[in-house]
């Protein structure tokens, strides 16, 4: 299915709380002091600062060793952040669509400035991908792909399946790889630093449920 052009930004009191979460106190249990800038396996053995909430038809929770976002509001994006600040960063995460419509969007956030300014690296259960940007003054996402839309690819495991998402934010170059295969690189200089995060949207009626695991942020 051809993806719609509009994905609305959701602003609510609870979501603003998620956006502004400052993370866990020092020492940071999610920084191993090694090559990883940040790691979370959502095992419940560490608290990495994610805001968990239930609001407006969306539920963000950590349960059964996964980070789960559920949403039943078509065309709206829901997300959470761990409260970090990185410049150049490569973020990988295992993402599994566990139920709901395949016409969805889910993935990784980088250079999150605030609730109106950040990049998204998205895939869908029906085999599409994009890199998007929210910027102050525009409640709709701007897709940075060549024709301003989601693009089809055979690299996505469609439907109820797991995909490895790799988002690279290095200088003004933004790149997305899916299951180890690079699919797109674009340039954009709007944001130089910021938080990382995870987000999900349903793009048709039904409740989209996506589970994330093994989130890893490393320096290039």
HUJODA-V310350 format. One record per residue. N is the residue number from 1. RES is the residue in one letter. PHI is phi in radians with two decimals (999 if undefined). OMEGA is omega as a letter, one per 30 degrees, with the letter a starting at -180 (* if undefined). Layout:
{{N/RES/PHI/OMEGA} {N/RES/PHI/OMEGA}}
//
This chain:
{{1/X/999/l} {2/X/-1.17/a} {3/X/-1.30/l} {4/X/-1.17/a} {5/X/-1.37/a} {6/X/-1.78/l} {7/X/-2.30/a} {8/X/-1.36/l} {9/X/-1.38/a} {10/X/-1.78/l} {11/X/-2.16/l} {12/X/-2.38/a} {13/X/-1.04/a} {14/X/-1.19/a} {15/X/-1.18/l} {16/X/-1.09/l} {17/X/-1.08/l} {18/X/-1.09/a} {19/X/-1.18/a} {20/X/-1.75/a} {21/X/-1.01/a} {22/X/-1.63/l} {23/X/1.55/a} {24/X/-1.44/a} {25/X/-1.24/l} {26/X/-1.24/f} {27/X/-1.29/a} {28/X/-1.45/a} {29/X/-1.24/a} {30/X/-1.74/l} {31/X/-2.02/a} {32/X/-1.43/l} {33/X/1.36/a} {34/X/-1.92/a} {35/X/-1.25/a} {36/X/-1.40/l} {37/X/-1.34/a} {38/X/-2.81/l} {39/X/-2.59/l} {40/X/-2.51/l} {41/X/-1.78/l} {42/X/0.99/a} {43/X/-1.40/a} {44/X/1.54/l} {45/X/-1.54/l} {46/X/-2.50/l} {47/X/-1.95/a} {48/X/-1.81/l} {49/X/1.65/a} {50/X/-1.13/l} {51/X/-1.52/l} {52/X/-1.95/a} {53/X/-2.78/l} {54/X/-2.31/a} {55/X/-2.82/l} {56/X/1.01/a} {57/X/1.51/l} {58/X/-2.08/l} {59/X/-2.27/l} {60/X/-2.07/a} {61/X/-2.62/l} {62/X/-1.92/a} {63/X/-2.70/l} {64/X/0.94/l} {65/X/1.16/l} {66/X/-2.40/l} {67/X/-1.75/a} {68/X/-2.06/l} {69/X/-2.10/l} {70/X/-2.09/l} {71/X/-2.55/l} {72/X/-2.10/a} {73/X/-1.85/a} {74/X/-1.04/l} {75/X/1.44/l} {76/X/-2.01/a} {77/X/-1.80/l} {78/X/-2.11/a} {79/X/-2.67/l} {80/X/-2.62/a} {81/X/-2.31/l} {82/X/-1.57/l} {83/X/1.40/l} {84/X/-2.02/l} {85/X/-2.54/a} {86/X/-2.23/l} {87/X/-1.66/l} {88/X/-1.32/a} {89/X/-2.70/l} {90/X/-2.05/a} {91/X/-2.02/l} {92/X/-2.13/l} {93/X/-2.72/l} {94/X/-1.48/a} {95/X/-2.21/a} {96/X/-2.17/l} {97/X/-1.31/a} {98/X/-1.69/l} {99/X/-2.94/l} {100/X/1.76/a} {101/X/-1.17/l} {102/X/-1.25/l} {103/X/-1.39/a} {104/X/-2.49/l} {105/X/-2.65/l} {106/X/-2.66/a} {107/X/2.90/a} {108/X/-2.01/l} {109/X/-1.95/l} {110/X/-2.43/l} {111/X/0.91/l} {112/X/-1.29/l} {113/X/-1.51/l} {114/X/-2.86/a} {115/X/-1.17/a} {116/X/-2.03/a} {117/X/-2.46/l} {118/X/-3.03/l} {119/X/-1.81/l} {120/X/-2.20/l} {121/X/-2.07/a} {122/X/-2.09/l} {123/X/-2.22/l} {124/X/-2.38/a} {125/X/-1.22/l} {126/X/-1.86/l} {127/X/1.61/l} {128/X/-2.16/l} {129/X/-2.53/l} {130/X/-2.89/l} {131/X/-2.03/a} {132/X/-2.20/a} {133/X/-2.48/l} {134/X/-1.79/a} {135/X/-2.45/a} {136/X/-0.86/l} {137/X/1.65/a} {138/X/-2.30/a} {139/X/-1.32/l} {140/X/-1.81/l} {141/X/-1.22/l} {142/X/-1.79/l} {143/X/-1.46/a} {144/X/-1.63/l} {145/X/-1.22/a} {146/X/-0.99/a} {147/X/-1.83/l} {148/X/1.23/a} {149/X/-2.47/l} {150/X/-1.07/l} {151/X/-2.03/l} {152/X/-1.37/l} {153/X/-2.71/l} {154/X/-1.55/a} {155/X/-1.40/a} {156/X/-1.52/l} {157/X/-1.36/a} {158/X/-1.46/l} {159/X/1.25/l} {160/X/-1.29/a} {161/X/-2.86/l} {162/X/-1.88/l} {163/X/-2.28/l} {164/X/-1.68/a} {165/X/-1.81/l} {166/X/-2.23/a} {167/X/-1.98/a} {168/X/-1.99/l} {169/X/-2.11/a} {170/X/-2.29/a} {171/X/1.05/l} {172/X/-1.71/a} {173/X/-1.79/l} {174/X/-2.06/a} {175/X/-2.28/l} {176/X/-2.19/l} {177/X/-2.16/a} {178/X/-2.18/a} {179/X/0.92/l} {180/X/1.47/a} {181/X/-1.99/l} {182/X/-1.11/a} {183/X/-2.10/a} {184/X/-2.84/l} {185/X/-2.36/l} {186/X/-2.28/l} {187/X/-2.10/l} {188/X/-2.83/a} {189/X/-1.95/a} {190/X/-1.15/a} {191/X/-2.24/a} {192/X/-1.85/a} {193/X/-2.50/l} {194/X/2.64/a} {195/X/-1.41/l} {196/X/-1.86/l} {197/X/-3.11/l} {198/X/-2.33/a} {199/X/-2.55/a} {200/X/-2.53/l} {201/X/-2.46/l} {202/X/-1.65/a} {203/X/-1.95/l} {204/X/-2.63/a} {205/X/-1.08/a} {206/X/2.21/a} {207/X/-1.80/l} {208/X/-1.46/l} {209/X/-2.19/a} {210/X/-2.23/l} {211/X/-1.98/a} {212/X/-1.99/l} {213/X/-2.62/l} {214/X/0.87/l} {215/X/-1.33/a} {216/X/-2.39/l} {217/X/-2.08/l} {218/X/-2.27/l} {219/X/-1.37/l} {220/X/-1.07/*}}
//
